[in-house]
Amino acid sequence: MPLSVPGIRISSGFDSGNIEVLDLSSPHDIQLSIRKDNQSDFFQWFHFRVQGAAGEELTMRLVNADQAAYVDGWPDYRAVASYDRQYWFRVPTSFEQGELVINHTPEQNSVYLAYFAPYSFEQHLDLIAFAQQSPLCDVFDLGQTLDGRDLNLLKISKADQDKAGKVSTEKTGSEKSDSDKGKTKKNIWITARQHPGESMAEWCAEGFIERLLDTEDALAQSLLEQADFYIVPNMNPDGSVRGHLRTNACGANLNREWEAPTMERSPEVYLVRQAMSETGVDLYLDLHGDEALPCNFIAGQEGAPHLSNEIFQQEECFKQDLAQINPDFQLERGYPPGKFGPETYTIAAFWVGREFNCPSMTLEMPFKDYDQRPDEQCGWSPERSIKLGESLFYPLSQWLKA
């Protein structure tokens, strides 16, 4: 008996899925709505599957786009699509009369569409498992999120590896005791994806981690001779799985929790802060994505009351060195100093910079494309995010030499 196949269907019941179907009666006028983050008004991330539409000219309207968190993110933006969930390409998209309109004629019966190429929780677990195979890497679970997921920390180092399951207690700068003064290695911290919809951040972290674990890479090995690395590839696993743009399971924006986190509201930040206090921090990088600006940039601590000229110059040199090694990074555009006002010390880079008196920077990547080096097929992509992560080695090596 032949299989009866229904018409076009749209679903989002999977890891990081987010869409609500309002009207599916016509392929030329599919009406959709983006679901808000739980207990929050933030929304912009979408990720859904269209089935049974091969050869159909689809017009998909996200009708609440004008109420999204960052409406400036829609002009010149193009959604991504994939048939195999490995290769993601851009499809025609426009922002018209308050709606995000996606036009696509699928070549296959099943196609996924998303705000940016997703980085699934299974991929995250695979990345942790891959890293653990290296003798250079220790994996620590700092604790659990509100949804009961493990918060993973990688310590990557050439010496003093602690296999007992605890983060080694080390101090930096003025906190060092007499017995510590012979230690010259720096402690470098990297976190990614405090905002779960910014999946390019974990792609970038993947590039950094895989290169750092490459024993044939001379620059990676040189960095490990001078520094220990503490990396949290996904600060917000709950929000990532739930299909959130910006918040964790209870609606907390983690990058506004750093001044006073609690285990009840923001355990992710509380646990990472606790680990940082054990190790000390000599340099910190927080990896993010920006909805509106079509470029890669670093936001340092400029404009913060505590910032010394010495630390400011170190951050400026870091940015210049990154621009020198990777043309996908630029120096002309970014956030204006003082942008965050009274929220300043609730933000990771500012809190860490003040607490540890160190260079502390936020690397932002675009959801759109880098407009000075556009890629018509893929825009800003996982592959370019990975390469940018690999490029961080050069500015780090220059900073360590200074």
Number of C-alpha atoms within 10 A of each C-alpha: 3 4 5 6 7 8 11 17 13 20 16 18 14 14 16 26 22 27 22 16 15 13 14 16 11 12 16 14 14 20 21 22 19 20 21 21 24 18 12 16 14 20 24 26 25 25 25 20 21 19 17 17 21 16 12 16 13 19 19 22 25 23 19 17 24 18 15 19 17 15 15 13 20 24 14 14 24 26 27 27 25 19 17 10 13 10 14 24 20 23 20 13 21 18 20 14 10 16 20 24 24 20 18 20 14 21 12 14 14 18 22 21 25 22 22 27 27 28 23 17 16 11 14 18 12 12 17 22 12 14 22 17 11 13 12 19 24 23 21 19 15 21 17 15 22 17 12 10 13 16 22 23 24 23 24 25 25 18 11 8 16 14 12 9 11 13 22 15 11 18 22 23 14 8 11 14 12 7 7 12 12 9 11 11 16 23 21 22 23 21 23 28 28 32 25 33 31 30 27 31 29 31 29 27 28 25 21 24 25 16 21 26 22 14 12 10 11 11 16 21 18 14 21 20 15 17 22 21 23 25 24 24 28 26 25 29 28 25 27 29 21 21 29 30 27 28 29 32 23 17 19 19 23 26 21 18 22 24 19 11 19 14 14 10 19 26 22 28 24 21 20 20 18 11 18 20 17 15 20 23 26 21 25 24 22 24 28 24 25 20 20 17 21 21 26 25 25 25 20 27 26 21 15 18 11 13 18 14 10 10 18 18 12 19 24 16 15 23 22 15 21 24 18 15 15 15 12 22 25 19 14 7 13 16 14 10 13 14 12 14 10 8 15 20 22 19 18 26 25 27 19 28 24 19 14 21 19 25 27 29 25 23 20 24 30 26 29 29 22 19 16 12 13 15 13 11 12 21 24 28 25 25 16 18 25 22 20 24 22 21 22 20 21 19 20 17 18 14 16 14 8 6
